[in-house]
Amino acid sequence: MSVDADTVRRIAHLARIAVAEGEVEHLKGELNAILAFVEQLSEVDVAGVQPMTSVTPMELKKRADVVTDGGIPDDIVKNAPAREDHFFLVPKVVE
């Protein structure tokens, strides 16, 4: 897959990035180089390779799955425009 100048302009427009006309060719080359590298990566055989979180074997840290109020309910609702007993009050939207 290769990117042409019109595609570079469209990507810049969608990303809301101002790209001068003189930069289009340079960006076209960079985007094509990135896509070529991704295509090169797709040639790597990863069959049988397990997903990993790190290059060194390690266990993920786990925390107890406990429901709490966070310990600071007053601070949580302090800036709410309307509140009652540590709850946010919102306008009724369904009649």
Secondary structure, DSSP 8 states (H G I E B T S, - for coil): ----HHHHHHHHHHTT----GGGHHHHHHHHHHHHHHHHHHTTS--TT----SSSS-------------TT-HHHHSTT-SSEETTEE-------
